[in-house]
Amino acid sequence: MNAALVEGLSDAVGFVGGALVGFWIGRLLGLDIFAPGYGAASLGGILLCGLGGGGGLQLARRWRAAAKQKRKEKEGD
């Protein structure tokens, strides 16, 4: 599979997955990103979505780096 395709898809899945986790954590805490206006609850929900998306993206990149390292070690054996 093309390396750029794998990178793009894993980044997208990591970001969207992390944003969804942040969204649902916010909902559990009573923070709704879709609340009317820009109140504290809405901004808190938006913040959690952003943090979740960034965290998911970083996890996807670390996963790819670990898989790449594992492949290098396997080829070296």
C-alpha positions in Angstrom: 0.0 0.0 0.0 1.2 3.5 -0.8 3.0 5.0 2.2 1.3 8.4 1.7 -2.1 6.8 1.7 -1.4 4.9 4.9 -0.1 8.1 6.5 -3.1 10.2 5.4 -5.7 7.6 6.4 -4.2 6.9 9.8 -3.9 10.6 10.5 -7.6 11.1 9.5 -8.8 8.1 11.6 -6.7 9.2 14.6 -7.9 12.8 14.4 -11.6 12.0 13.9 -11.6 9.2 16.5 -9.9 11.5 19.1 -12.3 14.3 18.3 -15.3 11.9 18.8 -13.8 10.7 22.1 -13.4 14.4 23.2 -17.0 15.1 22.1 -18.4 12.2 24.1 -16.4 13.1 27.2 -17.7 16.6 26.9 -21.3 15.3 26.6 -20.8 13.2 29.7 -19.6 16.3 31.6 -22.5 18.3 30.3 -20.5 20.3 27.7 -22.3 20.6 24.4 -20.5 22.0 21.4 -23.8 22.5 19.6 -25.3 24.7 22.4 -26.6 28.0 21.1 -24.2 30.9 21.5 -20.7 30.7 22.9 -21.2 30.0 26.5 -18.8 28.3 28.8 -20.3 24.9 28.2 -20.1 25.3 24.4 -16.5 26.5 24.5 -15.5 23.7 26.9 -17.0 21.1 24.5 -15.1 22.7 21.6 -11.9 22.6 23.6 -12.3 18.9 24.4 -13.0 18.1 20.8 -9.9 19.9 19.7 -7.7 18.3 22.4 -9.2 14.9 21.6 -8.5 15.4 17.9 -4.9 16.5 18.5 -4.3 13.6 20.9 -5.8 11.1 18.5 -3.5 12.4 15.7 -0.4 12.1 17.9 -1.4 8.5 18.8 -1.8 7.6 15.1 1.7 9.1 14.4 3.3 7.2 17.3 1.6 4.0 16.2 3.0 4.5 12.7 6.5 5.2 14.0 6.4 2.1 16.3 5.2 0.0 13.3 8.0 1.4 11.2 10.6 0.6 13.9 9.3 -2.9 14.3 9.6 -3.5 10.6 13.2 -2.3 10.6 14.1 -4.5 13.5 12.4 -7.5 11.8 14.3 -6.8 8.5 17.5 -6.6 10.5 17.2 -10.1 11.9 
